[in-house]
Amino acid sequence: MSTQRQLKVSSRRAWTAVVAIGVALVGCSNGPAARPSGTGQFPGWPGSGTVVANSDFVPVLVSAEVGTGHSRILITLQDAAGRSLAAQAVAVEERFYDLAESTDTPVSQADGTFRWLIPDSKAIYTSYADFAHAGVWGVEVTGHEAGKPDRTARVTFSVRDTTQTPAIGGDAPPSDTLTATDPPAIVAISTDTDPDPAFYALSVKDAIAAGKPFVLVFATPLFCTSGTCGPALDLVKQVAPDYVGRVNFIHVEPYVLEVSGGRIQPAVDALGSPRPVRAVAEWGLPTEPYVFVVDGHGKVAAKFEGMAYPDELTAALDAVLR
């Protein structure tokens, strides 16, 4: 991805255009029957962009990229009008299918963990699955809610051999990110309203050379339109005190900042789009916020599109510190 390409923020734009990621949808139980609007290549599974049967329960794959191996999956639920159905009262069960092998027998199953993106407003479910190879896979999602019949729907999606972001176990790009040591200098490279100076003491390049695990957060608290970027950084800051001296933490603004009219603003290109910093291209970010965990050998140990919730980040850090 070149530095001239506008980074797609995990925002209102991404939320309302998730089907552009390449998701195919199908509903398949409870509710008035509907005729298919398209035919998929696998029996019982939808083709690209297809919605069938129960349109009142539509799972949407939010993940911008899914790669082979152990991957984190982000799913939300909507009704036919695009309103969110994701709620703490709705438990989600996910069954993953290698469609080239079998359209009827799942290879794995997981319970989606309910997570707020914005409290009382937007939510997702996170889960993890292992994908043996690239190709077309499917997930069958069942929603359970007390006092209501179960609702089930199917989604097909592509698993890639390689992802834009560094692979788990791959080398962390040695980006020469900006650093600062005093408050005025930090303000020039961060839009966090309450920055932790430790998050700006090291560049990614220096953190790799130090030979200590580190967490890298790409997020723009001030210019993120979804309201999730600041909370994504705050969640990492919440975990950081438990790892002082053992793990370094780095925050990188994904956009070049400049002072305009006495205010910090993102620098823009000839088309008026914010200019990503070089590290965005080096790390291959398809969206932001994004969080990475890198081990003491400079290898990517975990990555989180969107928010890395404290339980997830703690588990990843404890694994690299063993």
Disulfide bonds with the S-S distance in Angstrom:
Cys224-Cys229 2.08
